[in-house]
Amino acid sequence: MNDLALATHAAHEAGRLLRKYFGTDTVVDEASDHDIKLALDKESQDLITRILLGAREGDALYGEEGIAGNQESDRQWIVDPIDGTVNFYYGIPHFCVSIALRVGGEIVVGVIHDPMVGETWTVEKGGPAMLNGKPVTASKRDKLSDSILYVGSGKDGDSLRTGVERFHRASVRARKMRMMGSAALGMAYLASGRLDGYIESRISLWDIAAGQLLVETAGGKVELTPIAGKGDAYGIVATNGLIPVDEIL
């Protein structure tokens, strides 16, 4: 199977695993004031790794739960095995599996799978953005007053302050604001026209790699600002391409 079909298969298999354990007692591997790591995060990534690298032995894999494969390869799978772990743990059915493929530094494949709703977004460089096999596009709304925005923030002092300030400024101008707990699904919703903008002061590459290609292919725009000293962490401003960014920020 080709790379997109392989990534979709891996996402669906991981989604079946997550559905099986949703609503049951799950083992917490690590907990902080603002986040949770589950044993299931690692189990999901291990399953995805076996599928992807089993079919593409020479590839690299970079995920939230660690790396695998040949790290010298110019083909790198970027994986978030559960984007929305806290939602999953608290029984909120809003989480997903996100898989992207980066070749020579460029994202060429993206898959975002919501196992609870049964929605799968797929995209391949040069092809259309798809939801369950049907093309999607970003919204045509061009006024902030008509828009729905998703605003998130990191939890360190600077990121939190920036996120809260942005939320306050935009909330008095936009129609509605949302903070939903899954960056990848936020990007997928933006690509589908359900949201008009997504802003987060600090987010990791595995959260938004698939979503970036999806949004841009659907007609939206994504701006990433690397955060110095934080590895693959970024500030992100993603829109439908029509909402004025300066009005949001």
Helices and strands as residue ranges (DSSP letters): H 3-21, E 28-31, E 36-38, H 39-55, E 60-63, E 66-69, E 75-83, H 85-89, E 96-103, E 106-114, E 119-124, E 130-131, E 134-135, G 144-146, E 148-152, H 157-171, E 176-178, H 183-191, E 197-204, H 205-217, E 221-226, E 233-239, H 245-248
